[in-house]
Amino acid sequence: MQDHKVTVWFDGACPLCRREIAVMRRLDRRAAIQFLDVSEGDDPSCPVDRGALLARFHAREGAEVLDGAAAFAAMWRAIPALRPLGLIARNRIVLAMLERAYRTFLRIRPTLQRLAS
């Protein structure tokens, strides 16, 4: 079994999410990330309910479950090309700005999903 540094739960029914995860999979050449599609069912290993997983991006880094911008930053840290971005996001001011941008994205996500399908 592969030992993953990060687990990412994503909405495989979302065209935007599928595209984003496809890019991340290509960049994850060391297979450091386990990508789990929760669009069709629960993941019993996840401590977060499926509704929350579908509403916001979630990742587990080590023993810590993160959501929103912090989850993206954890995923970035596991990919060498994006690691500097993930490390910068550990700064609370930077993370707060990224979280604000993510919340804005969530408000327009339904419109973007319709356009992407």
N, C-alpha and C positions, 0 to 999 in steps of 0.2 A: 504494500500500500504506500502511495506517495505521501510524504510528510510535507504538508502545506504550511507556509508561514501565515497565510491569510485565507479566510473563507469569505466569499462574497455571495450574498443572496440577491437575486435579481428577478425582475418581472419579464419572463420570456414572451409574454403576450404583448408587451409594449414594443413597438417598432424602434423607438428611440433607444430603449434599453438594450435590445438585441444588437443594434449597431455599435453602441458603446462597448458592450461586452465583447463583441467580435474584435474590435480594435485592441482591447486589453488582452485578449487571448493571444493575439498575434505578437504583442509586445512582451508577453510573459513567457519568454523562451526557456526559462529555468523551471517552469511549472511550479512556481511558488504559491500560486493562488488556486484554490478550489472554487469553481464557479457553480452555484446551485440555482437552478431555475425553479422558482416557487409558484409559477403561474398555474400549474396543474395540481398542486397538492402541498401538504405540509411537509416540513423537514423535521423529523422527530429530534434531530440533534440540535435544533435551534431553540434557544430560550425565548424567542420573540414570536408572537402569534402571526399567522399568515397575513392577516389584514394590515398589520403594521409593516410587514416586509414589503407588501405591494404598494403601500402608500409612500414609503421613504426608503432610500437606499441604506442597506445595512451590511456590515462586515464584522468579522471577528479577527482581531489581531492578538495572538497569544490567547489569554483568557478573557480579554476585554471585548465586549460587543459594542460597536460604535454605530452611529447612524448619521445621515446627512453628510455634510462636508468632511467631518472627521472620518467617516467610512471611506470616502473617496481618497482622502489623504493616506489612510492605511493601505489601500490598494496601490496607490502610487509608490509608496515606500517599498513595496515588494517587487517592483519592476525597475531594474537598474536605470533605464533611460528617464524614468519619471521620479526616481528617488529624491533628487534635490527638491523638487516641488513638494513632495510629501514631507520632507524634513522642514522646509520653510513653513508648512502648514501647522507645525507643532507650536509655532508662535501664536499666542492666544489672540492677538490683534488680527493677524493674517487669517486665522481660522474663523474668527467672527465675520470678517469680510466675505470669506468663501461661503460661510453658512447663510449670510444675507443673500448672496447671489443664488445659492441653491434654493432658498425659500421663494425667491422671485421666479426661478425656473419652474418650481412646483405649481405655481399659480397659472402659468401659461402652458404647462405640460399637456393638458387635454387638447388644446388647440394644435400644438405641435405634433401630437400623436395622430390626429386626424389628417394633418398635412403629410405626414411621413408614411401613412398607410397606402 
